[in-house]
Amino acid sequence: MNKPNLLKRNLRRDTEGQVTIDYLIGITIFIVALFFIFQYSAGLFTPFQSNSDEVTLVADRVATSITEKEISAGNINTPNLIDGNKTVEYFDQLSTDIGYKDEVGELGLRGDYHRYELNVTLENSTEVRMAGKALPFSNNIGQTKRIVLIEDSDTGETETAILSVRVW
């Protein structure tokens, strides 16, 4: 009779639900392995040589400079208000080779290490104006679009348009 009581005591100790050191070590190894799998797999989905963030940032900076300095109507309270006459002059200047080279230099797109090309498009309800270089078929292109108001300086009327700046 002594043996069954001893057996019952051992079984009772095994079923008390205590966390053993083996269980803690196993769970720790599993969590660490799972962590490394997630860290490794996140890197698999990113391109190996991508600078699209850099080019997009450059396009955004150029769009801000064009909208707020080059063709601005001069109203500080409305940063996306552009002057219609300045816009026509800007697109005419950017369409010439000399004007394009000057503008790209002034915008800081020509440096010792990087040389960027520029394309600016203005699309409203009546027309699409495009100036700068033609878009390449296969290249890393950064693009920024802005909704702008074109103000007619003679009548004071405004029209909504989309200004697209592409840099590559």
C-alpha positions as CSV (number, residue, x, y, z in Angstrom):
1,M,0.0,0.0,0.0
2,N,2.8,2.2,0.5
3,K,3.8,2.2,-3.2
4,P,0.5,3.5,-4.6
5,N,0.4,6.4,-2.1
6,L,3.9,7.3,-3.2
7,L,2.9,7.1,-6.8
8,K,-0.1,9.4,-6.1
9,R,2.1,12.0,-4.5
10,N,4.5,12.1,-7.5
11,L,1.6,12.4,-9.9
12,R,0.1,15.2,-7.8
13,R,3.4,17.1,-8.0
14,D,3.6,16.8,-11.8
15,T,0.0,18.1,-12.3
16,E,0.3,21.2,-10.2
17,G,0.9,23.4,-13.4
18,Q,4.2,24.9,-12.4
19,V,6.4,26.5,-15.1
20,T,9.6,24.6,-15.4
21,I,12.9,26.0,-16.6
22,D,12.7,23.8,-19.7
23,Y,9.5,25.4,-20.7
24,L,10.9,28.9,-20.2
25,I,14.0,28.1,-22.2
26,G,11.9,26.7,-25.1
27,I,9.5,29.6,-25.2
28,T,12.5,32.1,-25.1
29,I,14.2,30.3,-28.0
30,F,11.0,30.2,-30.0
31,I,10.3,34.0,-29.5
32,V,13.9,34.9,-30.4
33,A,13.7,32.7,-33.6
34,L,10.4,34.3,-34.5
35,F,11.9,37.8,-34.0
36,F,14.8,37.0,-36.3
37,I,12.4,35.6,-38.9
38,F,10.4,38.8,-38.9
39,Q,13.5,41.0,-39.1
40,Y,14.9,39.0,-42.0
41,S,11.6,38.8,-44.0
42,A,11.0,42.6,-43.7
43,G,14.3,43.1,-45.5
44,L,13.3,40.8,-48.3
45,F,10.6,43.1,-49.6
46,T,12.7,46.2,-49.9
47,P,14.5,46.9,-53.2
48,F,18.2,46.4,-53.1
49,Q,19.2,49.7,-54.7
50,S,16.4,52.2,-54.4
51,N,16.7,55.9,-54.1
52,S,13.1,56.7,-54.9
53,D,12.7,58.4,-51.5
54,E,15.6,60.7,-52.3
55,V,14.3,61.6,-55.7
56,T,10.8,62.2,-54.3
57,L,12.2,64.5,-51.7
58,V,14.1,66.4,-54.4
59,A,10.9,66.7,-56.4
60,D,9.0,68.0,-53.4
61,R,11.6,70.6,-52.7
62,V,11.6,71.7,-56.3
63,A,7.8,71.9,-56.4
64,T,7.8,74.1,-53.3
65,S,10.4,76.4,-54.8
66,I,8.6,76.7,-58.1
67,T,5.2,77.3,-56.5
68,E,6.2,79.6,-53.7
69,K,9.0,81.6,-55.3
70,E,9.1,81.3,-59.1
71,I,5.4,81.7,-60.1
72,S,3.8,82.8,-56.8
73,A,1.2,85.5,-56.9
74,G,2.9,87.1,-53.9
75,N,0.1,86.4,-51.3
76,I,1.8,84.9,-48.2
77,N,-1.6,83.8,-46.8
78,T,-2.2,81.5,-49.8
79,P,1.0,79.6,-50.6
80,N,-0.5,77.7,-53.6
81,L,-1.8,80.8,-55.3
82,I,0.2,81.3,-58.5
83,D,0.1,84.1,-61.0
84,G,-1.1,83.2,-64.5
85,N,1.3,85.6,-66.3
86,K,4.3,84.4,-64.4
87,T,3.3,80.8,-65.1
88,V,3.1,81.4,-68.8
89,E,6.6,83.1,-68.7
90,Y,8.0,80.3,-66.6
91,F,6.8,77.5,-68.9
92,D,8.1,79.5,-72.0
93,Q,11.5,79.9,-70.3
94,L,11.7,76.3,-69.2
95,S,10.9,75.1,-72.8
96,T,14.1,76.6,-74.2
97,D,17.4,74.9,-73.8
98,I,19.2,77.9,-72.2
99,G,16.3,78.6,-69.9
100,Y,16.1,74.9,-68.9
101,K,19.8,74.8,-68.0
102,D,19.6,78.0,-66.0
103,E,16.5,76.9,-64.1
104,V,17.9,73.5,-63.3
105,G,21.1,75.2,-62.0
106,E,19.2,77.7,-59.9
107,L,17.1,74.9,-58.4
108,G,20.2,73.0,-57.3
109,L,19.6,70.0,-59.5
110,R,23.2,70.1,-61.0
111,G,25.9,69.1,-58.5
112,D,29.2,67.4,-58.4
113,Y,27.8,64.0,-57.5
114,H,24.2,64.1,-58.7
115,R,22.6,65.5,-61.8
116,Y,18.8,65.5,-62.0
117,E,16.5,66.2,-64.9
118,L,13.3,68.1,-64.5
119,N,9.8,68.0,-66.0
120,V,7.0,70.3,-64.9
121,T,3.4,69.8,-66.0
122,L,0.4,72.1,-65.3
123,E,-3.0,70.6,-65.9
124,N,-6.3,72.6,-65.7
125,S,-9.7,72.2,-67.1
126,T,-8.8,73.6,-70.5
127,E,-5.2,72.7,-71.2
128,V,-2.1,70.8,-70.2
129,R,1.2,72.6,-70.3
130,M,4.4,70.7,-70.1
131,A,8.0,72.0,-70.0
132,G,11.4,70.5,-69.4
133,K,12.8,67.2,-70.5
134,A,10.7,64.4,-71.9
135,L,10.0,61.7,-69.3
136,P,12.2,58.6,-69.7
137,F,10.6,55.2,-70.2
138,S,12.7,53.3,-67.5
139,N,14.2,55.3,-64.7
140,N,13.6,56.0,-61.1
141,I,11.2,59.1,-61.2
142,G,10.2,61.1,-58.2
143,Q,7.0,63.0,-58.6
144,T,5.1,65.5,-56.5
145,K,1.7,66.9,-57.4
146,R,0.2,70.1,-55.9
147,I,-3.2,71.5,-56.3
148,V,-2.7,75.2,-57.1
149,L,-4.9,78.2,-57.8
150,I,-4.1,80.1,-61.0
151,E,-4.9,83.8,-60.5
152,D,-5.6,85.9,-63.6
153,S,-3.9,89.2,-62.7
154,D,-6.2,91.2,-65.0
155,T,-9.6,90.0,-63.7
156,G,-8.6,88.5,-60.3
157,E,-10.4,85.2,-61.1
158,T,-8.9,82.0,-60.0
159,E,-8.9,78.5,-61.5
160,T,-7.9,75.2,-59.9
161,A,-5.0,73.3,-61.5
162,I,-2.6,70.4,-60.7
163,L,1.1,71.1,-60.9
164,S,3.2,68.0,-61.3
165,V,6.9,68.1,-60.8
166,R,9.0,65.1,-61.9
167,V,12.7,64.6,-61.2
168,W,14.9,61.8,-62.2
